[in-house]
């Protein structure tokens, strides 16, 4: 029997959405029926699904507020299902901050919610200065300067390790 899976995401610049669509394709190959929704366009009741993935990018040090609200309102249900949480953030470009138990954003987030996902992953996103507003570009450059990252305005680096995304998707398909 096919598992009905929903992937709910929040993506500011598109990388989290890209990761979720990639995972969807792998899950389909593994006999899942998959719906993907932005948290802002969610039209389905999550209770209609067997498995749930929730993914959020980081902006200004926090996961999306709508994602947080969704989780807090449904934590009991989420804890009764096979679920996963994905955080996409540039801090994860550093190996020592690329796991759920070593990424400061994920640690802080998990400490603020009651949901305990079956699986969790942290994927580094994409740095593309030209996508950012002037204000965001300055803030990201400041953060990159402090963390010894690239600060050239023409920088475009996709840090996402697609092999790790594939492995995560296959692992989720198997649970």
Buried (B, 14 or more C-beta within 10 A) or exposed (E): EEBBBBBBBBBBBEBBBBBBEBBBEBBBEBEBEBBBBBBEEBEEEBEEBBBBBBBBBBBEEEBBEBBBEBBEEBBEBBEEBBBBBBBBBBBBBBEEBBEBEBBEBBEEBBEEBEBEBBBBBBBBBBBBBEBBEEEBBEBBBEBBEEEEBBBEEEBEBEBBBEEBBBEBBBEBBEE
